[in-house]
Structures are given as structure tokens and as C-alpha cells.
């Protein structure tokens, strides 16, 4: 271990023998990180893997072969064959380790011959440790994801006593151990890792998931030294217009807003953690470290760190832009992708934004499909199951074969797979709002009003919501007056955040206590009256602060007829004298 690592928190003396090994981690992802005796602990190379033909599916061993009739039916995990032996489709190997509430075993998928890692989670232990939500969250997220740099979940088998989670088997351990062994990496190798990390994180964000615990211990390496993001137990699904507050993750990698207990959206927290990881890759040390936790937090909140002189100019430009204390001024994932340091030697399959899960299930690999059909599965049922994201023996075999084929093709993912996607998709997808934001209002404002309403007369361009330079209290005061005129019921749910409901049948005037956002903010409840109307529009109002010191007022529909919501927005803008 080099001298730079001895001074670093990434050292065997501090983090190696004393920290909890992957086997003892209660998370699902970390359990797949164990090296095997036949695989060196650091076989990594920056060179792309050679092109090899995918192996043909092996013949099934006698005694484990399922009846052909059951295969033609699309034999599922809920079938009678699983009752006696829930893992009948796998040849179970040795126990790799024992965790807090279960153990992990290496296994061979009998139909395909590919290795998997099976986590056996004891339900009673999970309940006793109050870890149900963490386990459910990780399973839910990993079921959704299909990305070459995110650990893969193939199957979940439920029994009254245990949960069997069939995961991708990753041989080469953690990125953490790789850095400990090698010290600081050359920029070419660090860049390759970082490009893969950013691609996986961007995929999470596009699917409305913030990881919130990115660190080298949660970044696994496969046999070809490709990154696999794991441990989604602290992740959270992001809802547009809502903020997170949970302080989670490792303090050395946590963003200032997280350790300060402030509200945050999610993506900006992952960007900070990626900045810390990039620093560790290039420097072999962490930017923020102190044995004393209060001192550590002081350094993080103040953004106090040093950049070594050996870094290239472009790396010295990128890292500080990721480690900006103010999350509003922090670089975004899209801006990282456009940075000159990131774009050097960027593989083709990472050069475009990743497709979302809905797009992925539309395109099937014909060669893999035929391989699965040859096993005896019905073609129509297989295609239908894949399109509907159903879990059964046929789909598990399909994804195991496809993933192995993609791993062995040139460029890791295989250019032919990426090019088979709709070529216009990535460009359109990058500029189209997600489904969670499709009901936001894009307002074109060009007629100035009077008083405060002059602030809403924005520049001659399309903008998301309403922008103003007035004081937030003034803005909210005008908003409440407009809501009162429109007979909209409102209630405070957060800082400069209200939930509202409106029905065109509510003609009675309402009286609100318009004292801004004091604790006594009142709402006259008339549930009986509103219940009589079937046309109720529920929406939220949130005031944001933008990067250019403006304030942005956003309306988001929660439920109710969309056309009525648009009518209400028009009336609301009229009350503010914007239109």
C-alpha cells in the first residue's frame, strides 16, 4: 500500500479488517461481491473485452429436467414443482457467507448453466431487525432495472419462512478493495470506471430513483472489471415536486445538505457522492476525512479539501464542480456527460443516455429468444411474459442468456444491441419531460402587470412554471389571494408547499388566514360539500429558488380531470394577471 493510501481513509488498517465485510452486510447487493478462488481479486484491465461467441445452452442434467408439458405451458415459479423444492431450477453450490439475517450461496441455473448468487433471507430475522422496508425497497428497485452497470436481479422466490433472491454473480469484489490494492489510478482507468458509474446513476435518475449511498464499497466489479452498482437498500423513489430529508449513507461521501438535515431532491446528492468517488479514483484518498465526526462535517459543509498537483487541468475543473456545497450550483449529470474530461474515449454504448425500462422491454433479442424456445418454452407466452415484465422460468432463462451474450460482445454491451434501439429515442427522451412531470404547466408570459405581478412578466421565452424576483412571502401572499378568489381549498404541507383541492361545484366563498406560512395557517374544511362533487381536482403548489436568484412557482396536478386542471390554471394565471 502506497504512502498516499496510508494517510487515506481508504486503507486496510482503517477500513479493511475493521469494517464489516460484504458477507455481513444486511444489504442485498453487497452479498454478490465475493471473489472466488478461481478468479483473481483484481483481474481488471482498461482494454475492452475480446469478442467471443456466446456459449450454447448446455443440455439439462438427468433428474433435473422438467416435463416438456410444463415447459410448453410456461412453467412458473408458482407452479407445483416449486412447492417441495423452491430452488429446484438451480444446482446449489457452497455457502459463500452468512449475513445478519440470511446467507448467500453460489448456484448454477440448470437450464442455462450460468452461475448466480442466491441470497436466502430469513423472514423472522428480517422482522426482528425491522429491516422489512429496506429489503422490500431494494427488491422493488432491482426488479425494475436492466442496465449493464447495475447489479441484476433475476428472480425472487417467496416462501413462508424465507425469501430467495436470485442475483447476478459478481466475482471480482468491490471497487473499494481495488483502490486499496492499486492506489490512485491512471486517468484513463479512472475515467473508464467513472463513465460506467455515471451511466448507471443516470439510468437510476431517469427511472426516478436516487441511490443516496454511492461509495466504492457499493460498486462491484465483474470478471471483466466492469462496474456494477449495488446496495439499493437506502435508495428512494423520487416524486416530482417532493423532497427527501432522510440523512443516510456514509458520512465521508454524504453531501452537505444531507448531513445538515436539509430537504433535497435526490439527484444532486448522488452527484456529490460521484465527485467524492472520482476524487478517490484519481487520488487514492478521500477529499473529506477526519477521525472526529464534527470536524468531518465541518469540512464537508464548508467544502474544505485540496486538489493534488498531479491531476490534469480538465480533472481539476470537473471535481470542484461536483463538490459545490450549494446544490443549486452543483453540476448535473447531463452537464457531467458534456464535460471534456468525461467525453474522452467514451464508449459508443455509453455515448447516449440510457433508455428507460419501458423502451427496453419493447425490443427483444431474437437470438436469445430462439435459444429459450429451443428449451421447450412456448414462443407466444415467452414474448408476452417479457413484454409484461413477468417473472417465470422462461424469462429468467432469457435474461441470463442475454446478459451473458452482452457481456461477451465487443464493447461490453455490444454496439449492435444499442443500435437496435430506436435511433431517435435518446434524443427525444433527453428533451421530453418524464411521465411524473407531464402535467406541469409551461407558461409563456409577455404582458406585464402591475405591482407584484410585474415580477411574473418573464422574459419572452418558454419557462417551467412562473418566475419572479419578489420576496417569497410576497409571492405566497398573492398566491393565497388568488386561491381564495377561485374558491380553492388549501393546506400547508411543507416549506412553501401547499396541497390544494378544487371543485367547480363549490360556490361558497372561503376565508383563509393569509399570514404566509405560519403554523396557524387555516383551511376551512368542507368535506361534505366536496364529497358531493365527482369532479374534484387535487394539485400541489411549490415555490422553488432557481440558480439565477429567481423564484419559480410550480403547479402540479395530483388527481382529477386534466382539462379541469388546465381551466383552473388559466383562471389562476388570470387572477395573478399574468395572462
Protein Blocks (a to p, Z undefined) as FASTA:
>chain_A
ZZklmmpmbbfklmmmmmccfklpmbfklmmmcccfklcfblccfbdcdddddddddddd
ehiaccfklmmnopafkbmklmmmmmlmbccdddfbdcfkbccdddddfknopacddddd
dfklmmmnopmmmmmmmmmmmmmpccfkbccdfbdcddfkbccddddddfklpfklmmmm
nopadfklmmmmmmmmmmmmmmmmmnopafklacfklpccdfkopacdehjllgccddeh
iacfbdgdjfklpcfklmnopacfklmmmmmmmmmmmmmmmnopafbdcfblklmmmmmm
nopacddfkbcfklmmmmmmmmcfblmlpccfklmmmpmklmgopafklmpccddfklmm
mpccfklmmmmmmnopafklmmmmmmnopacfklmmmmmmmmmmmmmmghhlopmlmmmp
cfklmmmmmmpccfklmmpccdddfbdcehjllmmmccddddehjddfbdfklmmmmmmm
mmmmnopacddfbehiacddddfklmbdcddddehjafklccdddfklmmmpcbdcdddd
dddddfkopacdddddfbdcfklmmmmmmmmmmmnomZZ
